Amino acid sequence: MSIVVYTRTGDAGAHVSIDNVTLSKEDISRIVGWLNAAPETAKIPVDDVTGSISAGIALKLKHNAKVTIQYNRKQIIVSTKSRFNRDSKYILDQKDLRDFLDQKLEGTYFGEDTVSVE
């Protein structure tokens, strides 16, 4: 998992870094469970998503399939690539996954837990 960390540098400066966070097998299992349990009504197909990505998770599956989860502190964006190179992208409304990502991002925005999202 990768997260974006904002820190202050001097009077008006800021430093942005990308940190890697190791997820436990239990974390990965929970994430996969949340994705698999999400009903179709919780998935809104999209072409593009706006906003700065604060966290990302890439899950590599069998046969070169891949699931990418991106979070902009407002929406969870899931992109899938099947073994037949079929792509899909959707916004996922999943509270447990959102809470998990928010917990991983605590303190990463200039030492604060939240960032105002417009």
Protein Blocks (a to p, Z undefined) as FASTA:
>chain_A
ZZdddddehjkbccdddddddddfklmmmmmmmmmmpcfklpccdfbdcdjdfbdcdddd
ehhiacddddehlaccdddddfkopacddddddfklmmmmmmmmgoklgoiabdcdZZ
